[in-house]
Amino acid sequence: MTVAVACAAEADTRAVGRRLASLLRAGDVVLLSGELGAGKTVFASGVAEGLGVETPVVSPSFVLVRRYEGLMTLVHADLYRVGSSGEIEDLDLASDAADGVLVVEWGDVSEQSFGEDHLMVRITQDDEGVRTVALEPHGSWRSRPLGEVAP
């Protein structure tokens, strides 16, 4: 069941990511979807805060992958500049994040590359700037209490 949370401010989007972090386990994959400027990196920074990462999270658009250490390792990837599923496989993201959590911006463009067991987070923004963060569970995520992420 999809859980949707309205976020009137950037801090609200970050808070949803922070609350999601409490549900994360080693090996989890979180795929982020949304237009440019929708709040994908803001959401990822909230996840990082929830995992105890003290380093500021920045978009990995140009380096493709950044790694952050906290209570659990966070591997933050951005597939915006990746052109094929072969390039995604070459990044070997799943094994790089096996002991931690993998958060992938633009993950919807290659959802099939990450298998059935993942959480898809779709971030949209309306004309007034209010974001909706929709959490769509797949695989083992269907049994997790995603309702806890809503305020």
N, C-alpha and C positions, 0 to 999 in steps of 0.2 A: 504494500500500500504506500503510495506517495504521500510524503508529508511536505506541506508548503508553509513557508514562513514569510510574512511581509516584513520588510526592513526599510524603515523610513530614512535611516541615516547609515553612513558607512560603518559607524560603530556597531550598529545592529547586525550588519552582515558579518563583521569580524566576530561578534559574540556568538552567532550561530556556528561558525567554524570552531570557536573555542569550546562550545558545548559538545559538538560532535567529537572532539578529541577524546572525551571521556569514554566513548564507545569503541575507540580504535584498538586493534590488536596487531601484533607483528604480522606482516605479510599482507595487510589490507591494501586495497587499491581504491582510490577515490578519483573519479573522473569528473572534471569540471567543464561545463558548457556555457557559453554566453558570448554575446557580441563584444567587440573591443570596448573597453571601459565599463563593462557590466559589473565588475567587482570580483573577478576570479582570483586575482592576486590578494585582494583584501580578505577574501574568504580563506585562502591558503595561509595568510598571516595569522588569522584567528586560530586555525588548526595548530599552527606552530606554537602560538602562545599557550594553548591548552596542553601541548606536549612539553612545555617547559623550555622551549627554545628562546634564548635571550638575544640572539643575533637578529637584526631586522631582516624580514623576508622581502626580497625584491624579485621582480619578474625575471625568469630565466630565459626570456625570449631570444637573446643573442648567444648565450652559452648553452642553451637547451636544457641543462640539468644543474641544479644546485643541491647540495647536501647540507643538512642542518642537524646538529646534535642537541638532544634534550633528554627527557625521560626515555624517549624512544627516538630513533633516527627518523628524520623526515627527508625523503627524496622528493624534490619539487621539480617537475619537468614541464616544459612548454613545447607543444608540438606545432605551433603556428607556422614555423619555418621548415617543418619536415615535409618532404614531398611524397613519400611512399611508405607502405607497410614494411618494406625491407629495411628502410632507414630506421624505423621504430625498433625493429628486431635487433639491429646493430647496436642500438643504445643499451640493450640488455637491462631495461629498467626493472623488471620483476625480480631478477636475481640481485640487482644492486640494492633493492629495498627489502629483501627477504627478512631481515631482522628488524625492520621498521615499517614505516608507512609510505606508500607511494601516492602522491597527489599530482595529477596530470591536467594542466590547462589545455584546452582544445581537445580533450579526451574523447569527445563525441565523434570526431572525424575518423577515429580508428578504434572505436569501442570493441570491435571484434578481436583486436590484437591483445586484449587484456583478459579474455576468457569470460566465463559466465559469472564469476564471483567478484562483484564490484558494486560500488555505490556510485550512481550517476547523480551529479549535482547540477541542475539547470538553473542558471541565474538570468532573470529577465528584468527589464526596467521599463516602467511606464512613462508617460509623457511628463508626469510631475516629479520623476526621479525616484519613485518608490521602487525598490527592488523586491522581487519575489525569488526566494531560494527554495527550489523544489528538490527534495531528496527522493530519488527513485532507487529502491533496493533491488538487487539481483543476487541470485544464489543465496549464500548464508546470510546476507544482509537482510533477507526477508524476516528472519527471526529475531532481529535486534530491535530494541525499544527506541526507534527513531523519533517517536513522539516526545521523548525527553529533550530533544534539541529545540523544540518550540518553547518560547518564553512562557 
